[in-house]
């Protein structure tokens, strides 16, 4: 995402809540693509917000593009068995 992106800013408190509730089970990071353009290229990110989900070995298992509700993010994390 980017700190200047409206949907990204709207997701920030959602992500903070998820970390507060499940931070012992997951590692969640917000990466600003403006300052980390090499990651944009590496992970082929063309739209933001984009959420990437990695397994414990660091392999991408799935991704979502666009704003998500807290319930949708949590449901996806549960589907993946992360929480």
Buried (B, 14 or more C-beta within 10 A) or exposed (E): BBEEBEBBBEBEEBBEEBBEEBEEEBEBEBBBBEEEEEEBEEEEBEEBBBBBBBEEEEEEEEEBEEBBEBEEBBEBBEEBEBB
